[in-house]
């Protein structure tokens, strides 16, 4: 050996040896002799030997921007410019020092070798797999030319469409919509596949969707977790539930599936899917009959209680309630009476429950149960669903003016989504809105003008949307599909151009939650790796190229600093709500909004100003003023299929990471033992699950956590696996959603399938 | 990038030329630069710029999971990670060799192209400038780092039996024989 391993190891690890070596190196003439390349001579060594030993940690404030209740406040530890690990911020009593299993994998995500690294062009056409690396300038020039061509051909930009949803809920990420605002009137896939029916229901009842602080749950005397599984999907809420339970509160889980949460409850009630509204109405009837309703609160704060009571008296038969819900009547009575007697009592409603053809009506019925017992407007009470009360930012990145002379859509204007609404006066033109829950069909059918360019951001339609075959056709007929993402997925496979996007650790932003009341700054902790860019930087670069080709064609700033962009989002309202003087205070840690009990002042933003059991708006829009029982969709195949969230992923995110793949390597279908026996399926067998929509092949897991007649598959995206549960889902709408979010939701859990062993 | 070498009249020795060519292949950012570097290998293979790059991307770049990721951390630390322990060890080596890396924390220090760049520059000062100060470090770099992972990288890339690319096989074979020659000569000037 012509070297001593020991000697070199010492050089690398011992500061004094290294220093001496570097002194000699400077003297040897090496530095001026290197030919140069990507590595350059460190000229500093000629004058002073800099410190090159072990570096100390720098810390940064971050937040998890995923579509999750918990929106964790994060502290990131960086050494020598490399992210080492993250912690949940200690300053937030909600995050309280810990992230979830997904959050803890963030270092793995940021440094995953699977990340998209460079802008690429699919030269062989969509789906060909022949990719060419292109520079950012080339990518933006190609896109800018296509956009201007559309405008020239059609006279409008309506041929350019954007589909963006919940991949990143950071406030500056509305800059993606801002980018589309800045080029003219465009087409948007609008609405939400997530929670729209429930949003409408709460708005009809209370004029808002505004939940109590989850941290109050520790003082609740009775908690019903109705179709929600925080033990998997909102782990930070669990400590409040546990604390309440420890203090004697009853924690009841009502769910068709025996979930992780159910296993930790005082009582688990297995309900037949889609009958929750009827159970809630039955409980109200029992409570009112026992005179345990809060007449005083109802008199002062509600409208239509009389009509509700008449409806319950006349139409709700308790024997039917028991039969339809599958719950013994005695159990329903005991549940109703004990709930009514406990004060304060609260119900947390999950989003899965409203993904039915009767979803909105079920949320309205459960809201009514909370109201009847006088638990609305009370500390540690409330009909909890979500809130957007801390989202009052400027939406500066979003609010870009249209270029002068822009021509747009002249049809009726609707809501554009649940989060950010652009204010301002009514214009002569609007954007064109297509239903996000029918993306494939809407793209295929678009005309006058036809959609020719689709930009996909913060979303993986092929893993999440419905009807893959139609979606492939829709993508193929487009002139150009641009996919901005962090990983290569099936949506990217059908793109013409993929753009690599920064993680939250590589950009600045600000985050709040739709559940808790904390505000977190997100600081850039590391240099963006490879050639990734943040979404707003991409918008700025596009603007530069559009303006180069046609001056004034794009109003988005042509260069942006994500920090400046973030600062622009703050306003006095946010400062007052959170009790801070400047955004800079957030560098010390997240802060919480000043405590407010929703509706405690008795003021509801409904037409009557009261809680509305009887809603004229509901009658006008959905055909029923009262939260009447609406039967769920009739089966069209042998088994019901539900597709809830997995704890190992968040929609299409996280499951592709190594840690998650280790514990949950492939999708499974969960089958009740009775059904499995009938179909002669054993644990681990590969089965085909199929219906009129499609067919999936996956392994069977046999468990009585699911009821007979129902199979369960998680909605997830697996790397190297085309599994997408939504291939079995048609896009049948839920009953509500169009009122506040622009389009109805999807009745995901009203899917019916059959299965057989392969 | 400094290109002092271009000004230098001395002919490059074969091993120096090969290390430079391999570096240029793995650090190329577009099909034209890749083709020029590939042609310098004198394969006599007729392949278009576009096909060459498409194959190269499929093997080493993406956007789909490449057949063989070109980072040492993948083979030495963790199948799915960049910027890990071995990346930082290479960083420390570069610093001790007197290098700085302007794209540090943007491109992992242990990217094969950057490592070949280091190796080429170390060879250069020995062969062209007759400076031996870093010879021991170069040997250490070869035996204690490059040889630990590049054979695994080559093996993985050559194991691809779905549409194997003749051009990529050629590049990998050249890389393999370069590494073997360097290892066998123990770094003695050719």
Interface residues (C-beta under 8 A of the other chain):
Chain A: X1 X2 X3 X4 X5 X7 X8 X11 X12 X18 X21 X22 X24 X25 X26 X28 X29 X30 X31 X33 X34 X35 X36 X37 X38 X39 X40 X41 X42 X44 X45 X52 X80 X81 X82 X83 X108 X111 X112 X113 X114 X116 X117 X118 X120 X123 X124 X129 X130 X131 X132 X133 X134 X135 X488 X492 X493 X498 X526 X527 X528 X529 X530 X657 X658 X719 X720
Chain B: X1 X2 X3 X4 X5 X8 X23 X27 X29 X30 X31 X50 X53 X54 X57 X58 X61 X62 X63 X64 X65 X69 X71 X74 X78 X79 X80 X81 X82 X83 X84 X87 X88 X89 X91 X92 X93 X94 X95 X96 X97 X98 X99 X100 X101 X102 X103 X104 X105 X106 X107 X108 X113 X114 X117 X118 X120 X121 X124 X125 X128 X129 X131 X133 X134 X135 X136 X137 X139 X140 X143 X144 X186 X187
